[in-house]
Amino acid sequence: MTRGQLRKRVGKVATWLATFILMLVICLPGIYVVMTGFRPNREVLAKPAIWVPEVFNLDNFYKIFGVGGEQVAIPVTSYITNSLIIALTSTVIALLIGMSGGYAFARFRFKFKNGLFLGIMLSRTVPGIALSLPVFIIWSRLGLIDTKPGLIIVYVALNVPFTIWLIDGFFRQIPKEMSEAAQVDGCTRWQAFWKIEFPLAKSGIASAGIFAFLTSWNEYALASNLTRSTDSKTLPVGLMDFTAQFTIDWAGMSAMAVIIIIPALILTFLVQKHLIAGLTFGGVKG
Amino acid sequence: MFRRAKRFFHREQSTPYLLLMPAILTLMFVVLIPLIFSFYTSFTGYRLVKPESLYDWVGFRNYQRIFADGDFWAAFGRTVMFLTIALNLEFLFGLGIALLINRITWGQRGLRTIMMFPMMFSPILVGYQFKFIFNDNIGVLNNALQALGLSNGAIAWLVDEFLANFSILFAEIWMSTSVFAILLLAGLFAIPRDPLEAAKVDGCNSWQVFRHITLPFLMPFAFIAMTIRSLDVARAYDIVDVMTGGGPAGRTELLWTLIARVGYDNSRMGQANAMAYVSILLSIAFTYYFFKKLVAARKYMGGAE
């Protein structure tokens, strides 16, 4: 073997080793939490640690959902319903608003265009907790505290800027000439949009939707202050129910973590290709 | 009046404003008006338990107080430090990961997907996950260290000032490095081949190629990542809230957890809003800075084409 070949082979092995370590760091913490979700607390708390699980079952999930006459201590079912309703509704509304706004930025020239774009983006920079203070005061006067609509409105506003950014990018990739040709052939602008531009941008818009859904699904800072009871508490807020003053139900909390992670994993898998394209096109091609 | 408005909305030029109207109205209702209101509140001694104190105008007293407040400055300094370290390390790790994955041809798609998972995790889950791992009594890290005989006692990861801040930084970097990695990888894919080959023909070594061609080309992508990250840096609040709650004794207090404590736990809304304004200005400054850099880098690239 020549020196060049040897160097190449060492480089290859090093690359694979580094990748392996990287994947370990990314995956292990999550895998550990997921595994804990299927183990009983007494094994999690055991000293010295039990490395190979001896008991591995669905008991924690039965406890959460009250299967088989188990006492339900924390109303996780209603948290799931709340999370789904709030995240889905706010995503649909944010998409409609984002499509109309993104189309405006992609297809029109108008006064204050750059200023408006920057303004809309800057609205997203306000830290959730800083925004929550005045929203909390105003919402409590309007009677929106601890209601689903109250949280939905906030999430729509949270998602609109990023949705506009992404959708603007997707519309810009579609040549203007296509809809112009359709208009020459007798379509109205409205028809041209739905028949030409929307179908072409559909997958991009879908991934913007998935991103918005995940933002709402994962949000904590605002939800933890604007919700109080099972009427509107979402999963991330409900997760904290498992911590008492000095004790934490690790197994139960991990089981609930599994419930929160699953949609995130599935949706990430669906969205990954389009998200990268959307982020870079929206950002680089000015 | 009504007719004039009607005529305005029927003109072609007003279409974009009409299309943007829903977005603007929503943002006004949820962001702009509350922010104006909180700006007013920051000049009052408003306490949640005393509704009438909303009209109790105190001038600049809240601001004077926070500027004299040692806890506030400690949290402020810690937040700036936290952001600087986190963003720089995330950029470096992200660059490393992107270069690494770019070299792999087999199974790259799968690796890319896995790389995106932390980004999609709820910050509250990331916080919980690392609270569990770094737990001094039952955490897997201490268990592993003890089983390997590397430490005798339980290391108090979330109690010691240095270790607690390290643990939180670790969680934050674990969660957000992928934003950089993914965008820089997209940048690597988009690099035109010609300049790279021309440089090699001209006798540049691989470091020079990287330093003078690859890196400048990647910078706009790095600034997109920075801009996106500066939009959500305050998500660190979730992580800290779960892991340590800002404690013990304020050792891990960031600006955002301090605001929550003053506003909700002590119910001193006026004071909290004054602090919140400082944090908002900090965030806007961050975003504006990176956005300007992004626009400049974009212009530079446009000029080179």
Interface residues (C-beta under 8 A of the other chain):
Chain A: T15 W16 A18 T19 L22 M23 V25 I26 C27 P29 G30 Y32 V33 T36 V44 L45 K47 P48 A49 W51 L96 I97 G98 S100 G101 Y103 A104 F105 R107 F108 F110 K113 L116 L118 I120 M121 L122 S123 R124 T125 V126 P127 G128 I129 A130 L131 L133 P134 V135 I137 I138 I153 V154 V156 A157 L158 V160 P161 F162 I164 L214 W217 N218 Y220 A221 S224 N225 P236 L239 M240 W250 M253 S254 A257 I260 I261 A264 L265 L267 T268 F269 Q272 L275 I276 A277 L279 T280 G283 V284 G286
Chain B: Q13 T15 P16 Y17 L19 L20 P22 A23 I24 T26 L27 F29 V30 V31 L32 I33 P34 L35 F37 S38 T41 Y46 I97 L100 I101 R103 I104 L111 R112 T113 I114 M115 M116 F117 P118 M119 M120 F121 S122 P123 I124 L125 Y128 Q129 F130 F132 I133 I138 V140 N143 Q146 A147 W174 I182 L183 L185 A186 G187 A190 P220 F221 I224 T227 I228 S230 L231 V233 A234 R235 Y237 D238 D241 V242 W256 T257 I259 A260 G263 Y264 M269 A272 N273 A276 Y277 S279 I280 S283 I284 F286 T287 Y288 F291 L294 V295 R298 K299 M301 G302
